[in-house]
């Protein structure tokens, strides 16, 4: 971390003072909500919550201070039809005021948390940005990246592409992340000016309050690009299924927070565009876990992670393919170089070889996990950790969205730059990146990491000023 100021500690303390001062005066957007009045024990717990981490990149440049703001909100696992299915009034109202995709936004394959969150903020398919799973092996590094390894998650050398917060900071615009996969990593030597270490127990309403507090910082310190993340709908979907009362309750919980955010923004009188989306959908699974090692010789494997298989050699990859091919109607097998182009998941060594793709809502893994051991901290509340133990989950995702529409996610956008009443056909989530870059007037023509996969033309129609 590089702090570019003559007196880092004084400057850092000044920013913290503003954050904490403003945060204590952010009004509750829904005074009648149960969370409006907390018992003493919960108040004490709230006071113990971690403060944002501040990285001093200096003030917003004069040009950036004059620009609009974007808040990018992820509701993990919020399937495209949940708004109507569970009557999410605040999300429906957001869509009416701006743009929406009634038939869903299409996630990248595999339709899981880390790859898709990182695709959304880089405009790259997972095969190009490198975060191909929640956990995977890199044959060149001889290392495993895992969502529950804080050291790997914070290591920026795993991440390709230029995330939106890095893009903003590189161009003199301050950014803030209240949780987002990759936001804790030092990517290209850059972290956002304000960010949080992931804590699934951090109260949702406090997350919203912090975002509103960031927007009340002085203009030179105020972030113009902000991420906000909620995991409720994903956790409920895994544990209880997409059609459960628990999922309905989770939808209403996050919808309430969207209403809280909108009410708070209305009082600030700032030109803020709000984009609410999800990384993937959810479907009820069929059957128990299917362990792939029952069909193959495990001695041929260099490594396996989740359903990814890494052979020791090209010859071994051929033998493994022959062992798996045609053995079950629950999956198809592809050699590297022969994966269907529509998956955009071919040629990156981190994807393994051969690649096994489920044909339905089936639970595939390379092998059964070791005997049960104590669960990792916060495992029950961490959506990325759900459904990978011995007991099968009720709901799951990760499947090919072209053959399973339940994988599609929500997309809503409203604000001063968004036209009213736009209904979008399904589109790929790689196209969100150029949309946000355009709203913030950030240059993506000459990225150090090369061209992106997304195209502004796909979502240009939602903009009031598309050129």
Secondary structure by P-SEA (a helix, b strand, c coil): cccccccaaaaaaaaaaaaaaaaacccccccccccccccaaaaaaaaacccbbbbbccccccccccbbbbbbbbcccccccccccccaaaaaaaaaabbbcccbbbbccccccaaaaaaaacccccccccccccccccccccbbbbcccccccccccccccccaaaaaaaacbbbbbccccccccccccccccccccccccccaaaaaaaaaaaaaccccccccbbbbbbcaaaaaaaacccccaaaaaaaaaaaaaaaaaaaaaaaaccbbbbbbbbccbbbbbccccccccccccccccccccccbbbbccaaaaaaaaaacccccccccccccccccccccccccccccccbbbbcccccccccccccccccccccccccccccccccccccccccccccccccbbbbbbbccccccccccccccccaaaaaaaaaaccccccccccccccccccccccccccc
